[in-house]
Amino acid sequence: MRVTKGAQVIAGIALLALGLAACGGQAATDKAAGDPPIRMRVAEPQKLFYPGDTIETEGAEVLNAVFAPLVKYSDDKQVVDNVAESIKTTDSRVWTIKLKSGYTWHNKSKLVAQNYVDAWNFAANRDNAQGANSFFSRIEGWEDLNPPEGQPVKVTKMKGLKALNESTFQVTLSKPFSQFKTMLGYVAFYPLPEVAFGPDGKVTEAYAKQPIGQGPFKMDRPYNKGTDQTIDLTRYDDFPGPKPKFDKLQFKIYADSETAFNDLRAGELDIHDALPPATIASAKAEFGERYIDQADAGVGYIGFPLQYNDTYSNVKVREAISMAIDRKTITETVFAGTRAPADDFINPLLDGYRPNICTVCTYDPAGAKKQYEENNGPKKVELGYNSDGAHKEWIEAIANNLRANLGVEVTVKPFEKFAILLDGLVKKEYGGMFRMGWFIDYPSVENYLTPVFSTVAIKTGSNYAGWSNKDFDAVLAQGDAAPTLQDGLKYYQQADDILIKELPYIPVFYYRTNAAYSQRIRGLKINLINLVEWDKIEKIG
């Protein structure tokens, strides 16, 4: 999932031209009348709640409360059956998935295997324009739902997907893929109830505003994107899995991370999972045991719209920009040591990471300037970011690096919402460099590669650069076909080598999760894929 929720820095130095101060104050007891719900900060979701079109963290956090996935992931990155009773294969190509009994939709109808078949066929159909379409590209028959441009879609189903009975369905892939089970905890693979579909076979907008799920919480009312400031949910007591220990949950939508932090301190918010920067250095002392600082599998990037802007087409120019970025100072100063300089496209938490493999990720201002000038780098550049996450400080720091080290004029362009930035890239309306972040959807090195940089992900995924490379796609396919992840690792690393050579994005830093919570709760756990585990939280008092 691709959104980051930043922090703000406490120190200021001349190189970065930042002068920031930590916030003071004490967290207050809740002032609201009555007994308010557990309240979590989110930015505005990019779209309505179609599971197959929810490819960013804000919407995924909401749907994580409404749906239950087929599998979950343990702290040591192992796949654990959840709604699935079993997921079996003998050849990594034909997979048989059997559901546990007892799951029902929030309208009391029974969860059945056909609900997964219908949902996946809908998400995989090009005509439905679902952002997670490419996640189904390995299923036999996906090509029929995604014919070459200019040709109509003539079918409604993938031939490799069928329900065997009420509790079992079978998935046949076009080629063996040993990690298919690992993918199934991702939001794109949620099921859909029969009532989600209109007479035309499409998921209705009414459903997307108030999705009926089979998870621990149900939505209280339709969500009106752009006007509603809260998303309110109530515990679904017939949920057969681990139940939340509280009745009401509310997602509060913020356009500014610092406003959310101030609400947390004032007792008007209970969970802030991405503290704004100037607070990080002081948050541990202020919140004590209610402050969380933990390793995160995310990567922060600077991207280039290569598909439709030739300004950055020369890889030597992109390399020079990368070498001009002082990652060490930014991570130590802007982020108070809660980020680490990136030296690979793969995060160190997952197998496949190689330290210092990206040589052009090393700070070399003199070399950067020489290479930039030799390759006629542009005299003026623009750098865009979303201001609903706390990104201003590190983006300004990078802008100052480029001004000082490359001698260029840099315009920093804030977008009010991440959704606006993403839409500008999808519609090819924004042509500047842009900040981007990737939080893993499932614990595999492949997830850093295919959804973000493959050719298929340009139209049906998260390849916002629009970068395409046949050799990259080919070695990914070799990795996918390997009998195990370990066997495929060498191919995924070869794909990583191509990314480092071509640099469609610039890796800047590796994330850490910096969160805090109010005195009203305890037991907050944010898991490997950056989602709250609601059954672990307890209300105090």
C-alpha positions as CSV (number, residue, x, y, z in Angstrom):
1,M,0.0,0.0,0.0
2,R,1.3,3.3,-1.0
3,V,0.9,6.1,1.3
4,T,3.2,7.3,4.1
5,K,2.2,9.2,7.2
6,G,5.1,11.2,8.3
7,A,6.7,13.0,11.1
8,Q,8.2,16.4,11.7
9,V,11.7,17.3,12.9
10,I,12.9,18.9,16.0
11,A,16.3,20.2,15.2
12,G,17.3,22.7,12.5
13,I,20.6,22.9,10.6
14,A,21.9,25.2,8.0
15,L,22.3,22.5,5.3
16,L,18.6,21.7,5.4
17,A,17.4,25.3,6.1
18,L,14.9,24.0,8.7
19,G,14.0,25.6,11.9
20,L,11.5,23.5,13.8
21,A,10.6,23.2,17.4
22,A,9.1,20.4,19.3
23,C,5.5,20.7,20.6
24,G,4.9,20.8,24.3
25,G,2.0,19.9,26.5
26,Q,0.4,16.9,28.2
27,A,-2.1,14.5,26.9
28,A,-5.4,15.3,28.4
29,T,-8.2,13.1,29.7
30,D,-11.1,12.8,27.3
31,K,-13.4,15.8,27.3
32,A,-16.1,14.5,25.1
33,A,-19.6,14.0,26.5
34,G,-20.6,10.4,27.2
35,D,-18.4,7.5,26.2
36,P,-17.0,8.2,22.8
37,P,-15.8,5.5,20.4
38,I,-12.2,4.5,19.9
39,R,-11.0,7.1,17.5
40,M,-8.2,6.7,15.0
41,R,-6.7,9.3,12.7
42,V,-6.7,8.6,8.9
43,A,-6.2,10.9,5.9
44,E,-9.0,11.0,3.4
45,P,-9.2,7.7,1.4
46,Q,-8.4,8.1,-2.2
47,K,-11.6,6.4,-3.4
48,L,-14.8,4.8,-2.1
49,F,-14.6,1.4,-0.6
50,Y,-14.3,-1.0,-3.5
51,P,-11.9,-3.7,-2.1
52,G,-10.5,-4.2,-5.6
53,D,-9.9,-0.4,-6.0
54,T,-8.4,0.3,-2.6
55,I,-4.7,0.5,-3.2
56,E,-3.6,3.0,-0.5
57,T,-3.3,2.7,3.2
58,E,-6.1,5.0,4.4
59,G,-8.9,3.1,2.6
60,A,-7.2,-0.2,3.5
61,E,-7.2,0.6,7.2
62,V,-10.9,1.2,7.1
63,L,-11.6,-2.0,5.2
64,N,-9.3,-3.9,7.5
65,A,-12.0,-3.3,10.2
66,V,-14.9,-4.3,7.9
67,F,-13.5,-7.4,6.3
68,A,-11.6,-10.5,7.4
69,P,-8.8,-11.8,5.1
70,L,-8.2,-15.4,4.0
71,V,-4.8,-15.3,5.7
72,K,-2.9,-13.2,8.2
73,Y,0.8,-12.9,8.9
74,S,2.6,-13.7,12.1
75,D,5.3,-11.5,13.7
76,D,8.0,-13.7,12.1
77,K,6.4,-13.1,8.6
78,Q,4.8,-16.5,8.3
79,V,1.4,-17.0,6.6
80,V,-1.4,-18.1,9.0
81,D,-4.8,-19.3,7.8
82,N,-7.6,-17.0,8.9
83,V,-10.9,-17.2,7.1
84,A,-9.4,-20.0,5.1
85,E,-9.4,-23.4,6.8
86,S,-6.9,-24.6,4.4
87,I,-5.1,-23.5,1.2
88,K,-3.5,-26.5,-0.6
89,T,-1.6,-27.1,-3.8
90,T,0.6,-29.9,-5.1
91,D,2.2,-28.0,-8.0
92,S,1.9,-24.2,-7.1
93,R,-0.4,-23.8,-10.0
94,V,-3.7,-25.3,-8.9
95,W,-4.8,-24.0,-5.5
96,T,-7.8,-25.3,-3.5
97,I,-9.1,-23.0,-0.8
98,K,-11.5,-24.2,1.8
99,L,-13.3,-21.7,4.1
100,K,-14.0,-22.0,7.8
101,S,-17.6,-22.3,8.8
102,G,-19.4,-19.7,10.8
103,Y,-18.6,-16.6,8.9
104,T,-21.6,-14.4,7.9
105,W,-22.0,-11.1,6.2
106,H,-23.2,-8.1,8.2
107,N,-26.6,-8.6,6.7
108,K,-26.6,-12.1,8.2
109,S,-26.3,-14.0,4.9
110,K,-23.7,-16.8,4.8
111,L,-20.2,-16.3,3.5
112,V,-19.7,-18.8,0.6
113,A,-17.0,-19.6,-1.9
114,Q,-18.9,-18.0,-4.7
115,N,-18.4,-14.6,-3.0
116,Y,-14.7,-14.8,-3.6
117,V,-15.2,-15.9,-7.2
118,D,-17.5,-13.0,-7.9
119,A,-15.3,-10.4,-6.2
120,W,-12.1,-11.5,-7.9
121,N,-13.7,-11.7,-11.4
122,F,-15.1,-8.2,-10.9
123,A,-11.7,-6.8,-9.8
124,A,-9.9,-8.5,-12.7
125,N,-12.2,-7.1,-15.4
126,R,-10.6,-4.2,-17.2
127,D,-14.0,-2.6,-17.8
128,N,-14.4,-2.1,-14.1
129,A,-11.2,-0.1,-13.8
130,Q,-10.1,-1.5,-10.5
131,G,-6.7,-0.3,-9.2
132,A,-5.8,-3.8,-7.9
133,N,-6.5,-5.5,-11.2
134,S,-2.9,-6.6,-11.8
135,F,-2.9,-8.7,-8.6
136,F,-5.1,-11.2,-10.4
137,S,-2.9,-11.3,-13.6
138,R,-1.5,-14.7,-12.6
139,I,-4.9,-16.4,-12.7
140,E,-5.7,-18.3,-15.9
141,G,-8.1,-16.3,-18.0
142,W,-7.1,-12.9,-16.7
143,E,-5.9,-12.1,-20.3
144,D,-9.5,-12.6,-21.5
145,L,-10.7,-9.9,-19.1
146,N,-7.8,-7.7,-20.2
147,P,-7.5,-7.9,-24.0
148,P,-5.1,-5.7,-26.0
149,E,-6.0,-2.0,-26.1
150,G,-8.8,-1.3,-28.6
151,Q,-10.3,-4.8,-28.2
152,P,-13.5,-5.3,-26.2
153,V,-13.8,-7.5,-23.2
154,K,-16.0,-10.4,-24.3
155,V,-16.2,-12.5,-21.2
156,T,-17.1,-11.9,-17.5
157,K,-15.2,-14.7,-15.8
158,M,-11.7,-16.0,-15.5
159,K,-11.6,-19.7,-16.5
160,G,-9.1,-20.4,-13.8
161,L,-11.5,-19.5,-11.0
162,K,-14.5,-21.6,-9.9
163,A,-16.5,-22.5,-6.8
164,L,-16.4,-26.3,-6.1
165,N,-19.1,-26.1,-3.4
166,E,-20.4,-23.6,-0.8
167,S,-17.2,-23.7,1.2
168,T,-14.5,-24.5,-1.4
169,F,-13.1,-22.8,-4.5
170,Q,-10.3,-23.5,-6.8
171,V,-7.8,-21.2,-8.4
172,T,-5.8,-22.2,-11.4
173,L,-2.8,-20.0,-12.3
174,S,-1.4,-19.6,-15.8
175,K,2.0,-20.6,-14.4
176,P,3.1,-22.0,-11.1
177,F,3.6,-19.3,-8.4
178,S,4.8,-20.6,-5.0
179,Q,3.9,-17.4,-3.2
180,F,0.2,-17.2,-4.2
181,K,-0.9,-18.1,-0.7
182,T,1.2,-15.3,0.7
183,M,-0.7,-12.7,-1.3
184,L,-4.1,-13.6,0.0
185,G,-4.0,-11.4,3.1
186,Y,-4.2,-8.3,0.8
187,V,-7.3,-6.2,0.6
188,A,-7.8,-6.9,-3.1
189,F,-8.6,-10.5,-2.3
190,Y,-11.5,-9.8,0.0
191,P,-14.8,-11.3,-1.0
192,L,-18.0,-9.5,-1.9
193,P,-21.6,-10.4,-1.0
194,E,-24.3,-10.9,-3.6
195,V,-26.0,-7.7,-2.6
196,A,-22.9,-5.7,-3.6
197,F,-23.8,-6.2,-7.3
198,G,-26.4,-4.3,-9.3
199,P,-28.5,-5.7,-12.1
200,D,-25.7,-4.9,-14.5
201,G,-23.2,-7.1,-12.6
202,K,-21.2,-4.1,-11.4
203,V,-20.6,-3.3,-7.7
204,T,-22.9,-0.4,-6.9
205,E,-21.8,3.0,-5.6
206,A,-24.2,2.6,-2.7
207,Y,-22.3,-0.6,-1.6
208,A,-18.9,1.2,-2.0
209,K,-20.2,4.0,0.3
210,Q,-21.3,1.5,3.0
211,P,-19.7,-1.9,2.3
212,I,-21.2,-5.0,3.9
213,G,-18.3,-7.0,5.1
214,Q,-17.7,-10.3,7.1
215,G,-15.2,-8.7,9.5
216,P,-15.3,-7.5,13.1
217,F,-17.0,-4.2,12.5
218,K,-19.9,-3.0,10.4
219,M,-20.3,0.5,9.0
220,D,-23.1,2.6,10.6
221,R,-23.9,4.7,7.6
222,P,-22.8,5.5,4.1
223,Y,-19.6,7.4,3.7
224,N,-19.8,10.6,1.6
225,K,-16.3,11.2,0.3
226,G,-15.3,14.9,0.4
227,T,-17.8,15.9,3.0
228,D,-17.9,13.4,5.9
229,Q,-15.2,13.9,8.5
230,T,-15.8,10.6,10.3
231,I,-16.4,7.0,9.4
232,D,-18.3,5.3,12.1
233,L,-18.5,1.6,12.8
234,T,-20.1,-0.8,15.4
235,R,-18.8,-4.2,16.5
236,Y,-20.4,-7.1,14.6
237,D,-21.2,-9.5,17.4
238,D,-21.7,-12.5,15.1
239,F,-18.1,-12.3,13.9
240,P,-16.6,-15.8,14.6
241,G,-13.0,-14.6,14.8
242,P,-11.2,-12.9,17.7
243,K,-13.7,-10.2,18.7
244,P,-12.8,-6.6,19.6
245,K,-13.2,-5.7,23.2
246,F,-15.1,-2.5,22.6
247,D,-18.3,-1.6,20.8
248,K,-17.7,1.5,18.7
249,L,-14.9,2.5,16.3
250,Q,-14.5,5.9,14.5
251,F,-12.0,6.9,11.8
252,K,-11.5,10.6,12.0
253,I,-10.4,12.2,8.7
254,Y,-7.6,14.8,8.9
255,A,-6.1,17.0,6.3
256,D,-3.2,17.8,8.6
257,S,-1.2,15.4,10.7
258,E,-0.2,18.0,13.3
259,T,-3.9,18.9,13.9
260,A,-4.5,15.2,14.6
261,F,-1.6,15.1,17.0
262,N,-2.9,18.1,18.9
263,D,-6.3,16.3,19.2
264,L,-4.5,13.2,20.5
265,R,-2.9,15.3,23.3
266,A,-6.2,17.0,24.0
267,G,-8.1,13.7,24.4
268,E,-10.1,14.1,21.2
269,L,-8.3,11.3,19.4
270,D,-7.1,7.8,20.6
271,I,-4.7,6.5,17.9
272,H,-2.3,8.4,15.7
273,D,-0.2,5.9,13.8
274,A,2.1,8.3,12.0
275,L,3.3,11.1,14.3
276,P,4.2,14.4,12.7
277,P,7.9,15.1,12.8
278,A,8.6,17.8,15.3
279,T,6.9,15.5,17.8
280,I,9.0,12.4,17.4
281,A,11.9,13.5,19.6
282,S,9.6,14.5,22.5
283,A,6.8,11.9,22.1
284,K,8.6,9.2,24.0
285,A,8.9,11.3,27.1
286,E,5.5,12.8,26.7
287,F,3.6,9.5,26.1
288,G,5.9,7.0,27.8
289,E,4.5,3.5,27.3
290,R,1.9,4.9,25.0
291,Y,4.5,5.8,22.4
292,I,5.4,3.2,19.7
293,D,8.7,3.1,17.8
294,Q,9.1,-0.1,15.8
295,A,10.7,-1.3,12.6
296,D,8.6,-0.9,9.4
297,A,8.9,-2.6,6.0
298,G,8.1,0.6,4.1
299,V,10.3,2.5,1.7
300,G,10.1,6.2,0.9
301,Y,10.9,7.3,-2.6
302,I,11.2,10.2,-5.0
303,G,9.5,9.3,-8.3
304,F,9.6,10.5,-11.9
305,P,6.7,10.5,-14.3
306,L,8.8,8.9,-17.0
307,Q,5.9,7.7,-19.2
308,Y,4.8,11.2,-20.2
309,N,7.6,13.7,-19.2
310,D,10.9,13.5,-21.1
311,T,12.6,16.0,-18.6
312,Y,13.9,13.1,-16.5
313,S,14.4,10.5,-19.3
314,N,18.2,10.4,-19.0
315,V,19.1,8.0,-16.2
316,K,22.3,9.8,-15.6
317,V,20.3,12.9,-14.6
318,R,18.2,10.7,-12.2
319,E,21.4,9.2,-10.8
320,A,22.8,12.7,-10.2
321,I,19.7,13.8,-8.3
322,S,20.0,10.7,-6.2
323,M,23.6,11.4,-5.4
324,A,22.7,14.9,-4.4
325,I,20.4,13.8,-1.6
326,D,22.0,13.7,1.9
327,R,20.0,10.7,3.2
328,K,22.0,10.4,6.4
329,T,21.4,14.0,7.5
330,I,17.7,13.9,6.6
331,T,17.1,10.7,8.5
332,E,19.0,11.8,11.5
333,T,17.9,15.4,11.7
334,V,14.5,15.7,10.0
335,F,13.3,12.4,11.4
336,A,15.2,12.4,14.7
337,G,16.8,9.1,13.8
338,T,13.5,7.3,13.2
339,R,14.3,6.6,9.6
340,A,17.3,4.9,8.0
341,P,19.0,5.9,4.7
342,A,17.8,3.6,1.8
343,D,20.5,1.8,-0.1
344,D,18.3,-0.7,-1.9
345,F,14.8,-0.9,-3.3
346,I,14.2,-3.8,-0.9
347,N,13.6,-3.1,2.8
348,P,16.1,-4.7,5.3
349,L,13.2,-6.5,7.1
350,L,12.7,-8.9,4.2
351,D,14.9,-11.6,2.7
352,G,16.5,-10.3,-0.4
353,Y,17.9,-7.0,0.9
354,R,21.5,-6.3,0.2
355,P,23.3,-3.5,2.0
356,N,24.9,-0.7,0.0
357,I,23.9,-2.3,-3.3
358,C,22.7,1.1,-4.7
359,T,25.9,2.9,-5.2
360,V,24.2,6.0,-6.5
361,C,22.3,6.2,-3.2
362,T,25.5,7.3,-1.6
363,Y,25.8,11.1,-1.0
364,D,28.3,12.6,-3.4
365,P,27.5,16.3,-4.0
366,A,30.6,17.0,-6.1
367,G,30.1,13.9,-8.3
368,A,26.4,14.7,-8.5
369,K,26.9,18.2,-9.8
370,K,29.5,17.1,-12.4
371,Q,27.3,14.4,-13.7
372,Y,24.2,16.6,-13.8
373,E,26.0,19.3,-15.7
374,E,27.6,16.9,-18.2
375,N,24.2,15.4,-19.0
376,N,22.4,18.8,-19.3
377,G,20.1,18.3,-16.4
378,P,17.1,20.7,-16.3
379,K,17.7,24.1,-14.7
380,K,14.3,24.1,-13.1
381,V,12.6,21.2,-11.4
382,E,9.4,20.7,-9.4
383,L,8.9,18.4,-6.5
384,G,5.4,17.5,-5.4
385,Y,4.1,16.0,-2.1
386,N,0.9,15.5,-0.2
387,S,0.4,17.8,2.7
388,D,-2.2,15.6,4.5
389,G,0.8,13.5,5.6
390,A,3.7,15.1,7.3
391,H,6.1,15.2,4.4
392,K,6.8,18.9,4.0
393,E,10.0,18.9,6.1
394,W,11.9,16.1,4.3
395,I,10.7,17.2,0.9
396,E,12.0,20.7,1.6
397,A,15.2,19.2,2.8
398,I,15.6,17.4,-0.5
399,A,14.8,20.5,-2.4
400,N,17.5,22.4,-0.5
401,N,20.0,19.6,-1.3
402,L,19.2,19.9,-5.0
403,R,19.5,23.7,-4.9
404,A,22.8,23.6,-3.1
405,N,24.4,20.6,-4.8
406,L,23.1,20.8,-8.3
407,G,22.6,24.6,-8.6
408,V,19.0,24.2,-9.9
409,E,15.8,26.1,-9.1
410,V,13.4,23.9,-7.2
411,T,9.7,24.5,-6.8
412,V,8.1,22.5,-4.0
413,K,4.4,21.9,-4.8
414,P,2.1,20.7,-2.0
415,F,-1.1,18.8,-2.8
416,E,-3.8,19.1,-0.2
417,K,-4.6,15.4,-0.3
418,F,-2.6,12.3,-1.3
419,A,-5.6,11.3,-3.5
420,I,-5.2,14.5,-5.5
421,L,-1.5,13.8,-6.2
422,L,-2.2,10.2,-7.2
423,D,-5.1,11.2,-9.5
424,G,-2.8,13.8,-11.1
425,L,-0.3,11.1,-11.9
426,V,-2.8,8.6,-13.1
427,K,-4.4,11.2,-15.4
428,K,-0.9,12.4,-16.5
429,E,-1.7,15.9,-15.4
430,Y,1.3,16.3,-13.0
431,G,4.7,16.3,-14.6
432,G,7.1,17.0,-11.7
433,M,9.0,14.7,-9.4
434,F,6.9,13.3,-6.6
435,R,7.2,11.8,-3.2
436,M,5.9,8.2,-3.0
437,G,5.9,5.5,-0.3
438,W,5.4,1.8,-0.4
439,F,4.1,-0.2,2.5
440,I,4.1,-3.9,1.8
441,D,0.8,-5.7,1.1
442,Y,2.2,-9.1,2.1
443,P,5.6,-10.2,3.4
444,S,7.5,-11.1,0.2
445,V,10.3,-9.4,-1.7
446,E,8.2,-9.7,-4.8
447,N,5.8,-7.2,-3.4
448,Y,8.4,-4.4,-3.7
449,L,8.8,-5.2,-7.4
450,T,5.7,-6.4,-9.3
451,P,3.0,-4.0,-8.1
452,V,5.2,-0.9,-8.3
453,F,7.5,-1.4,-11.3
454,S,6.1,-4.1,-13.6
455,T,4.6,-3.2,-17.0
456,V,1.3,-4.7,-16.1
457,A,1.1,-2.3,-13.1
458,I,1.1,0.8,-15.2
459,K,-2.5,0.6,-16.1
460,T,-3.8,-1.8,-13.4
461,G,-1.5,-1.3,-10.4
462,S,0.8,1.3,-8.7
463,N,3.4,2.0,-11.4
464,Y,3.0,5.7,-11.2
465,A,6.3,6.3,-13.0
466,G,4.9,4.5,-16.1
467,W,8.3,2.8,-16.4
468,S,8.5,-0.4,-18.5
469,N,11.4,-2.8,-19.0
470,K,11.1,-6.2,-20.7
471,D,14.2,-7.6,-19.0
472,F,12.7,-6.6,-15.6
473,D,9.4,-8.3,-16.4
474,A,11.2,-11.4,-17.6
475,V,13.3,-12.0,-14.5
476,L,10.2,-11.4,-12.3
477,A,8.5,-14.2,-14.2
478,Q,11.5,-16.4,-13.5
479,G,11.3,-15.6,-9.8
480,D,7.5,-16.3,-9.8
481,A,8.0,-19.7,-11.4
482,A,10.6,-20.8,-8.8
483,P,9.4,-23.6,-6.6
484,T,10.0,-21.6,-3.4
485,L,10.7,-18.0,-2.4
486,Q,14.3,-18.9,-1.6
487,D,14.7,-20.4,-5.0
488,G,13.2,-17.3,-6.6
489,L,15.3,-14.9,-4.6
490,K,18.2,-14.7,-7.0
491,Y,15.8,-13.7,-9.8
492,Y,14.1,-11.0,-7.7
493,Q,17.5,-9.6,-6.9
494,Q,18.3,-9.5,-10.6
495,A,15.1,-7.5,-11.0
496,D,16.3,-5.3,-8.2
497,D,19.6,-4.8,-10.0
498,I,17.7,-3.5,-13.1
499,L,15.8,-1.0,-10.9
500,I,19.1,0.2,-9.5
501,K,20.5,0.6,-13.0
502,E,17.5,2.3,-14.4
503,L,16.3,4.2,-11.3
504,P,12.6,4.9,-12.1
505,Y,12.3,5.9,-8.5
506,I,15.0,7.1,-6.0
507,P,15.0,5.2,-2.7
508,V,15.4,7.8,0.0
509,F,14.7,6.1,3.4
510,Y,13.3,3.1,5.2
511,Y,10.4,3.7,7.5
512,R,9.8,3.1,11.1
513,T,6.4,3.2,12.7
514,N,6.1,6.1,15.1
515,A,2.7,6.1,16.8
516,A,1.1,7.1,20.1
517,Y,-2.3,6.5,21.8
518,S,-4.4,8.0,24.4
519,Q,-4.9,7.1,28.1
520,R,-8.3,5.6,27.2
521,I,-6.9,2.4,25.6
522,R,-4.1,-0.1,26.0
523,G,-2.7,-2.9,23.8
524,L,-2.4,-1.1,20.5
525,K,-0.6,-3.3,18.0
526,I,0.3,-2.2,14.5
527,N,1.3,-5.2,12.4
528,L,3.9,-5.9,9.7
529,I,1.6,-4.6,6.9
530,N,0.8,-1.4,8.9
531,L,-2.7,-2.3,10.0
532,V,-4.1,-2.1,13.5
533,E,-5.1,-5.4,15.1
534,W,-8.4,-4.4,16.7
535,D,-8.9,-7.5,18.8
536,K,-5.7,-6.6,20.8
537,I,-7.0,-3.2,22.0
538,E,-8.7,-2.8,25.4
539,K,-10.6,0.2,26.6
540,I,-9.6,1.5,30.0
541,G,-12.4,2.5,32.4
